[in-house]
């Protein structure tokens, strides 16, 4: 399997049902890659139409396209995400 590392995206798995009504495709996002000490901007390109549950909480997946690719960023790295409503 080959992976295109030039256009990595971030997928959240914990967008709360309380927050999802204020988020739309195109919403600005800030992504912090702690392992690299870098923060980059991006925007929401997809929000799952169906909810999941996590520890009893209702959550939605959101996909974020990064405006720039952090140097050293690799698939599977942990990130922190803030999405602007």
Order of alpha helices (4+ residues) and beta strands (2+ residues): beta-alpha-beta-beta-beta-beta-beta
